[in-house]
């Protein structure tokens, strides 16, 4: 029975195709909308002294995912408040002015009220966000999902924002695939990807299931260490070191079969430098995790350690 479980885990971790339905944060469809016109309806001050204005917006569908959706214009109701009171008013101050565009997920068209949109992007990032959503949709729908995802996050391609990873993270089974995690490790290790983006992936979108191979987990551990060392080099990201170490320990170090090449990129020397630096606010468990990684014992910051 145990052998069957192991064989099933290996099969799951190496499969290419998945029966996955793309979803945009719980909504089946996505649209790029342009505001054709806005009509003022009424204005009223509520009991809290906040002025709430009601409007109609005529919207046109510029593009959609899936593509075969209606292109007919429609009108939605929305409100704006003179100041935001999140718990009391479902305001839609995100609605662009006439001529502006926004990217939003929805259940079906026409949408009656702006509160039925899940807004994904407005302003200058709309086009880039649409491209990432289309990339996500195409890769998940692909016959070879894992291969498509591997190609999508190849570091040589345009850099992705956290949106792409938030979308793929809806399908946790993908994160059990060795090929996908290998690609993710390459992406995290890529110095041309911002430290902020790499940190976001590690802290929020990462998991290392037991059924990944030892090699895949080792590659992932190396990628996290590379990010830790990169964050340590910059004052503005130095504070992230402790959180990244926690992620390293949570996802990787509990696995006894993980072996990381500490000579590569001077990883061992870099870890020892962090251990030596009292300005890095590490908890005892963080220190112990790093010590386990480089195989040292004793007080923090062992002088003369030569894991290079």
C-alpha positions as CSV (number, residue, x, y, z in Angstrom):
1,X,0.0,0.0,0.0
2,X,2.8,2.4,0.9
3,X,4.5,1.6,-2.4
4,X,1.3,2.5,-4.3
5,X,1.0,5.8,-2.5
6,X,4.6,6.7,-3.4
7,X,4.0,5.7,-7.0
8,X,0.8,7.9,-7.1
9,X,2.7,10.9,-5.6
10,X,5.5,10.6,-8.2
11,X,2.9,10.4,-11.0
12,X,1.1,13.5,-9.7
13,X,4.4,15.4,-9.5
14,X,5.4,14.5,-13.0
15,X,2.1,14.8,-14.9
16,X,1.9,17.5,-17.6
17,X,-1.9,17.9,-18.1
18,X,-4.6,18.9,-15.6
19,X,-8.3,19.2,-15.8
20,X,-8.4,22.8,-14.7
21,X,-11.0,25.5,-15.4
22,X,-9.5,29.0,-15.4
23,X,-11.0,31.3,-12.9
24,X,-10.4,35.0,-12.2
25,X,-10.7,35.0,-8.5
26,X,-13.9,33.1,-8.5
27,X,-15.3,34.7,-11.6
28,X,-15.4,32.7,-14.9
29,X,-14.8,35.7,-17.3
30,X,-12.6,38.7,-17.7
31,X,-13.1,41.9,-19.6
32,X,-11.2,45.0,-20.6
33,X,-13.8,47.8,-20.5
34,X,-13.8,51.4,-21.7
35,X,-16.0,54.0,-20.1
36,X,-17.9,55.7,-23.0
37,X,-19.8,58.2,-20.8
38,X,-20.8,58.9,-17.2
39,X,-24.2,60.3,-16.2
40,X,-24.8,61.9,-12.8
41,X,-28.0,60.6,-11.2
42,X,-28.2,62.0,-7.6
43,X,-26.3,63.1,-4.6
44,X,-27.1,62.5,-0.9
45,X,-25.4,63.0,2.5
46,X,-25.8,60.0,4.7
47,X,-26.1,59.8,8.5
48,X,-22.3,59.8,8.9
49,X,-21.9,63.1,7.0
50,X,-20.5,61.4,3.9
51,X,-21.7,62.6,0.6
52,X,-22.6,59.7,-1.7
53,X,-23.1,60.4,-5.4
54,X,-24.9,57.9,-7.8
55,X,-23.9,57.6,-11.4
56,X,-24.6,55.5,-14.5
57,X,-21.6,54.5,-16.7
58,X,-22.0,53.3,-20.3
59,X,-19.3,50.7,-20.9
60,X,-18.0,49.1,-24.1
61,X,-16.2,45.7,-24.1
62,X,-12.8,46.2,-25.7
63,X,-11.7,42.6,-25.3
64,X,-12.6,39.6,-23.2
65,X,-11.5,36.2,-21.9
66,X,-12.9,33.9,-23.2
67,X,-12.9,35.8,-26.4
68,X,-16.4,34.9,-27.6
69,X,-18.3,37.2,-25.3
70,X,-20.8,39.9,-26.3
71,X,-19.3,43.2,-27.5
72,X,-22.5,45.2,-26.9
73,X,-22.3,48.3,-24.8
74,X,-24.2,48.3,-21.5
75,X,-24.9,50.6,-18.5
76,X,-23.9,49.9,-14.9
77,X,-24.8,51.8,-11.8
78,X,-22.0,52.9,-9.4
79,X,-21.5,55.3,-6.6
80,X,-18.7,57.6,-5.4
81,X,-18.1,58.9,-1.9
82,X,-16.4,62.1,-0.9
83,X,-14.3,60.1,1.5
84,X,-13.9,56.4,1.9
85,X,-15.6,54.5,4.7
86,X,-14.9,50.9,3.8
87,X,-17.2,49.2,6.3
88,X,-20.2,51.3,5.5
89,X,-20.2,52.3,1.8
90,X,-19.5,49.9,-1.1
91,X,-18.1,52.8,-3.1
92,X,-16.7,52.4,-6.6
93,X,-14.2,55.3,-6.7
94,X,-12.0,53.1,-8.9
95,X,-14.4,53.7,-11.9
96,X,-12.4,55.7,-14.5
97,X,-13.7,58.9,-16.1
98,X,-15.0,58.9,-19.6
99,X,-12.4,57.5,-22.0
100,X,-10.7,55.5,-19.3
101,X,-10.3,51.7,-19.2
102,X,-10.3,49.0,-16.5
103,X,-9.8,45.3,-16.3
104,X,-12.4,43.3,-14.3
105,X,-13.7,39.8,-13.7
106,X,-17.4,39.1,-13.7
107,X,-20.0,36.3,-13.8
108,X,-22.0,37.3,-16.9
109,X,-22.8,40.2,-19.1
110,X,-24.4,42.6,-18.9
111,X,-23.3,43.6,-15.4
112,X,-25.9,45.6,-13.7
113,X,-24.0,47.2,-10.8
114,X,-20.3,48.0,-10.5
115,X,-20.1,46.0,-7.2
116,X,-20.5,42.9,-9.3
117,X,-17.1,43.4,-10.9
118,X,-13.9,42.1,-9.3
119,X,-11.6,44.8,-10.4
120,X,-8.1,43.6,-11.3
121,X,-6.4,46.7,-12.8
122,X,-7.0,50.3,-13.7
123,X,-4.8,53.0,-15.1
124,X,-1.4,52.4,-16.8
125,X,-1.0,48.7,-15.9
126,X,-4.3,47.6,-17.6
127,X,-2.6,46.4,-20.8
128,X,0.1,44.5,-18.9
129,X,-2.4,42.9,-16.6
130,X,-4.6,41.8,-19.5
131,X,-1.5,40.1,-21.1
132,X,-0.8,38.2,-17.8
133,X,-4.4,37.1,-17.5
134,X,-4.4,35.9,-21.1
135,X,-1.1,34.1,-20.4
136,X,-2.6,32.4,-17.4
137,X,-5.7,31.4,-19.3
138,X,-3.8,30.0,-22.2
139,X,-1.4,28.0,-20.1
140,X,-4.0,26.5,-17.8
141,X,-6.1,25.5,-20.7
142,X,-3.2,24.0,-22.5
143,X,-3.0,20.2,-23.2
144,X,0.4,20.3,-21.4
145,X,-0.3,22.7,-18.6
146,X,3.0,22.2,-16.8
147,X,5.1,22.6,-19.9
148,X,3.2,25.7,-20.9
149,X,3.7,27.2,-17.4
150,X,7.4,26.3,-17.5
151,X,7.7,28.3,-20.8
152,X,5.5,31.2,-19.5
153,X,7.7,31.9,-16.5
154,X,11.0,31.3,-18.2
155,X,13.2,34.2,-16.9
156,X,14.2,35.2,-20.5
157,X,10.6,36.3,-21.1
158,X,9.0,39.5,-19.9
159,X,8.9,39.7,-16.2
160,X,5.6,38.9,-14.6
161,X,3.9,40.7,-11.7
162,X,2.4,39.0,-8.7
163,X,-1.0,38.9,-10.6
164,X,0.1,35.9,-12.7
165,X,1.2,34.0,-9.6
166,X,-2.0,34.9,-7.7
167,X,-4.0,33.4,-10.6
168,X,-2.0,30.2,-10.8
169,X,-2.0,29.8,-7.0
170,X,-5.7,29.2,-7.2
171,X,-4.8,25.8,-8.6
172,X,-2.6,24.3,-5.9
173,X,-2.2,21.0,-7.8
174,X,0.1,22.9,-10.3
175,X,2.4,23.6,-7.4
176,X,2.9,19.8,-6.9
177,X,4.5,19.6,-10.3
178,X,8.3,19.2,-10.5
179,X,8.6,21.0,-13.9
180,X,6.6,24.0,-12.7
181,X,8.5,24.3,-9.4
182,X,11.8,24.0,-11.3
183,X,10.7,26.9,-13.6
184,X,9.6,28.8,-10.5
185,X,13.0,28.3,-8.9
186,X,14.8,29.6,-12.0
187,X,12.5,32.6,-11.9
188,X,13.1,33.3,-8.2
189,X,16.9,33.0,-8.8
190,X,16.9,35.4,-11.7
191,X,18.7,38.6,-10.6
192,X,16.9,40.6,-13.2
193,X,13.6,40.0,-11.4
194,X,13.0,42.5,-8.7
195,X,13.7,41.4,-5.1
196,X,10.2,42.6,-4.2
197,X,8.6,40.3,-6.8
198,X,10.8,37.4,-5.8
199,X,9.9,37.9,-2.1
200,X,6.2,38.1,-2.9
201,X,6.3,34.7,-4.6
202,X,8.3,33.1,-1.8
203,X,6.2,34.5,1.1
204,X,2.7,34.3,-0.4
205,X,2.6,31.8,-3.4
206,X,5.0,29.1,-2.5
207,X,4.5,25.6,-1.3
208,X,6.8,22.5,-1.5
209,X,4.7,19.4,-1.2
210,X,6.4,16.1,-0.1
211,X,5.9,14.5,-3.4
212,X,8.4,16.8,-5.2
213,X,11.7,15.1,-6.0
214,X,14.7,15.8,-3.8
215,X,16.4,17.6,-6.7
216,X,13.4,19.9,-7.2
217,X,13.2,20.8,-3.5
218,X,17.0,21.4,-3.5
219,X,16.7,23.7,-6.5
220,X,13.9,25.6,-4.8
221,X,16.0,25.9,-1.6
222,X,18.9,27.3,-3.6
223,X,16.5,29.9,-5.2
224,X,15.2,31.0,-1.8
225,X,18.8,31.4,-0.5
226,X,19.7,33.4,-3.6
227,X,16.8,35.7,-2.8
228,X,17.8,36.0,0.9
229,X,21.3,37.0,-0.1
230,X,20.0,39.5,-2.6
231,X,17.6,41.0,-0.1
232,X,20.5,41.3,2.4
233,X,22.6,43.3,0.0
234,X,20.0,46.2,-0.2
235,X,19.0,48.4,2.7
236,X,15.4,48.7,1.5
237,X,14.9,45.0,1.5
238,X,17.2,43.9,4.3
239,X,14.2,43.7,6.7
240,X,12.8,40.9,4.5
241,X,15.6,38.5,5.4
242,X,14.0,37.1,8.5
243,X,10.7,36.4,6.8
244,X,12.5,34.7,3.9
245,X,14.4,32.5,6.3
246,X,11.1,31.5,7.8
247,X,9.8,30.5,4.4
248,X,13.0,28.6,3.7
249,X,12.6,26.7,6.9
250,X,8.8,26.1,6.5
251,X,9.0,24.9,2.9
252,X,12.4,23.2,2.6
253,X,14.5,22.6,5.7
254,X,12.2,20.1,7.3
255,X,13.0,17.7,4.4
256,X,16.1,15.7,5.2
257,X,16.7,14.8,1.5
258,X,17.4,18.4,0.5
259,X,21.0,19.1,-0.5
260,X,21.9,22.6,-1.6
261,X,25.1,23.6,-3.5
262,X,26.5,26.2,-1.0
263,X,29.5,26.9,-3.2
264,X,27.3,28.1,-6.0
265,X,27.1,31.9,-6.0
266,X,29.0,31.9,-2.7
267,X,25.8,30.9,-0.9
268,X,27.6,29.4,2.2
269,X,29.8,32.5,2.7
270,X,26.7,34.7,2.3
271,X,24.8,32.8,4.9
272,X,27.7,33.1,7.3
273,X,27.9,36.8,6.7
274,X,24.2,37.2,7.7
275,X,24.8,35.1,10.8
276,X,27.7,37.4,11.7
277,X,25.6,40.6,11.2
278,X,23.9,41.5,14.4
279,X,21.9,44.3,12.6
280,X,19.8,41.5,10.9
281,X,16.9,40.9,13.3
282,X,16.8,37.1,13.3
283,X,14.9,35.1,15.9
284,X,16.6,32.1,17.4
285,X,14.7,29.7,15.2
286,X,15.9,31.7,12.1
287,X,19.5,31.4,13.2
288,X,19.1,27.7,13.9
289,X,17.6,27.2,10.4
290,X,20.5,28.9,8.7
291,X,23.0,27.0,10.8
292,X,21.4,23.7,9.8
293,X,21.7,24.8,6.2
294,X,25.5,25.4,6.4
295,X,26.0,22.6,8.9
296,X,27.5,24.6,11.8
297,X,26.9,24.6,15.6
298,X,27.5,27.0,18.4
299,X,27.0,30.7,18.8
300,X,25.6,33.0,16.1
301,X,28.3,34.0,13.6
302,X,30.9,31.3,13.7
303,X,34.2,33.0,12.8
304,X,36.4,31.2,10.3
305,X,33.6,29.1,8.8
306,X,34.7,28.1,5.3
307,X,31.5,27.0,3.4
308,X,32.3,28.7,0.2
